[in-house]
Amino acid sequence: MPELPEVETTVRALKPKLEKSRIKTFELRNKNLRWPVPSNLSKKLISKSVSSLSRRAKYLIVDLGSEYLLIHLGMSGSLRYLSNNLTPEKHDHWDLCFENGMILRYTDPRRFGSIHYTKDFKNHFLIKSLGPEPLSDAFNETFLYEISRGRKVPIKTLIMNSRIVVGIGNIYACEALFDSHIRPSKKANRITKKEAKALVASLKKVLKKAIKAGGTTLRDYLNPDSAPGYFKIELKVYGRGNEECLRCGKTLKEIRMSNRSTVFCSNCQR
């Protein structure tokens, strides 16, 4: 599914195109997404201007001045900025149409994504309980070490909990744990201050590299073909179960944790 780097890539690509654009219409073709899309959303959006576009966790925040749209891409969703003369296809569920003749089209084969209208996005039920951004100063070694005390869940499970820190998906959790030499199954309350510092540094490093490369699952969300992201070629462990460790040469192990594939090196990660 699209993770933080892919969503950040999307925001950076769309930001200069959408900001200052005035909405003409909102065309809804399928309201049955993860949460039903309100049938009156089109009426609320007519003539609204996009003040800014930003990201919180994996949500795109469209600032309309005194109202906001929260967009989540779900498991398979994507956004494309297109000319409005392109005929929508089966999985194109809604278009945000602008007065300049362009549209923001949402495509989602699985329909796990969502769009929400709110006047207070910070207190929206999807946002208000989220942890800090992983690339912010609030997410540091002291924070991670202190919040891990008394928690017996695996460290990988902890860092993938959005109430602890947002946007750490399976791919980047595996990569950061390998980079910091920490075994994914290690109990969170056994993490030392030194390991907490290393893990925070690795998470920030891996995410920054992935954003720079355009993500892993796709290059960006503007291309109709959703081209694969370049960070995929830099993956050290994710998707490489039973292959050689690039650090020591031992065979990488693959296990299931919380019903997710987890690849690690039992020699390098302790």
TILO-574090 format. One record per residue (C-alpha): residue in one letter; x, y, z. Coordinates in steps of 0.001 Angstrom, whole numbers, plus 500000, padded with zeros to 6 digits. Layout:
AXYZ ...
REM end
This chain:
M500000500000500000 P501157503618499601 E503330504513502597 L504533507852503944 P507235508382501251 E504730507704498463 V502167510070499991 E504837512734500548 T505934512305496924 T502331512791495852 V501964515979497919 R505186517477496574 A504188516747492994 L500624518042493305 K501285521048495533 P502354523539492818 K499540522360490543 L496648522516492997 E497419525525495169 K495432528626494176 S493190526531491898 R489439527087492153 I487104524089492243 K484385523983489610 T482682520683490481 F483172517440492333 E482074514437490307 L481355511331492360 R480929508040490512 N481152505612493418 K480372506660496983 N481121503219498432 L484710503666499534 R486041502681502965 W483710505305504410 P480710506344502265 V481305509635500480 P478584512191501397 S476227512783498481 N476214516542499194 L479996516907499000 S479836518407495530 K477590521226496754 K480012522035499578 L483040522215497294 I481756524389494447 S483827527585494013 K486211526716496853 S489881527571496289 V492787525384497363 S494894527428499788 S497505524745500392 L498247521041500176 S500067519195502937 R500390515802504600 R499654514380508051 A500681510740508439 K499358509071505267 Y496586511641504754 L496660514414502177 I495271517629503656 V493601519944501140 D493172523339502825 L490160525184501391 G490452528193503675 S487969527464506426 E487332523821505468 Y489523520837504648 L489495517647502624 L491282514633504085 I492250512120501423 H493567508647502190 L494820506429499383 G494026503134501087 M495658499914499884 S495714500571496151 G494611504156495588 S496328506811493499 L495795510419492478 R496453511783489015 Y496342515351487716 L494739515138484289 S492963517004481551 N489210516755482015 N488693515297478523 L490010511869479601 T487140509408479967 P487004507823483442 E487514504072483670 K486083501373485947 H488077502170489087 D488085505983488737 H485742506819491610 W485809510619491812 D487129513746490103 L487872517089491701 C487375519396488720 F488999522826488521 E488101525944486586 N491361525720484612 G490120522563482882 M492219520119484894 I491030517436487305 L492377515522490269 R491234511942489685 Y491102509260492356 T491595505665491214 D491290502720493589 P490645499100492529 R490108497894496111 R488127500938497313 F489880501062500714 G490691504749500388 S488538507634501567 I487759511330501274 H486429513384504188 Y485160516962504522 T485799518712507843 K486100522181509355 D488627521042511974 F491006518427510599 K493253518370513696 N490358517036515778 H488983514745513085 F488554511187514356 L491179509915511909 I493783512495512943 K493414513469516599 S495005510337518142 L497997510071515813 G501567510071517085 P504328512459515949 E505716512619512432 P508836510438512117 L510829513204510407 S509940515800513039 D512063516831516021 A509338515429518300 F510290511926517246 N513694511444518856 E515621508843520829 T514322510105524177 F510715509884523015 L511146506369521605 Y513046505058524605 E510595506434527153 I507476505308525309 S508883501800524892 R509262501265528656 G506832498671529968 R505777497625526470 K506355493958525713 V505311494050522068 P508005493491519419 I509851496676518522 K508672496350514920 T505050496302516100 L505667499367518262 I507120501547515506 M504312500549513142 N501684501745515645 S500381505080514336 R499534506193517881 I503249505959518680 V504678507365515447 V502919507803512108 G503746506547508664 I506101503646509418 G504866500885507130 N506143497340506794 I508762498104504153 Y510424500941506026 A510196499230509417 C512095496213508054 E514703498391506368 A515294500650509378 L515585497740511802 F518178496130509551 D520063499408509221 S520137499800513021 H521120496137513655 I517982495475515748 R515988492255515440 P512311492955514625 S511052490535517276 K513006492115520133 K510678493283522889 A510250497045522922 N510976497309526649 R514389495702526099 I515557498386523692 T518499500321525136 K518962504079524860 K521753503455522363 E519475501252520250 A516648503793520452 K519006506460519136 A520195504184516317 L516673503183515330 V515373506755515225 A518353507766513073 S517795504797510734 L514086505496510358 K514723509101509438 K517508508112507035 V515495505406505284 L512395507599504925 K514386510547503570 K516107508321501006 A512779506808499966 I511169510234499544 K514123511411497470 A513799508301495287 G510057508811494829 G508958505996497113 T508993502248496725 T505613501216495383 L505551503846492655 R507517506750491308 D504746509285491856 Y500975509542491650 L500814511682488557 N501731509003486034 P498756507017484693 D500821503816484711 S501905504212488367 A505538503470487574 P507541501659490311 G509512503860492704 Y513273503898492464 F513804503115496164 K512855499507495405 I516318498843494023 E517854499941497344 L515923497549499574 K518307495552501746 V515917493038503339 Y512276493626502433 G511185491109499806 R514539489284499990 G513696486372502278 N516059483369501880 E518520485472499885 E522019486448501009 C522401489248503527 L524125492129501766 R526071492858504940 C527380489452506109 G526421486931503425 K524230484781505687 T520764483704504534 L518037486181505425 K515127484778507418 E511491485492506662 I508798485167509337 R505251486407509887 M504657489120512471 S501165490546512940 N500256488784509700 R502972490655507788 S506094489374506108 T509187490279508116 V512680489717506745 F515814490068508863 C519341488768509337 S519710486638512477 N523461487249512356 C523454491046511963 Q520340491914513941 R520312491231517661 
REM end
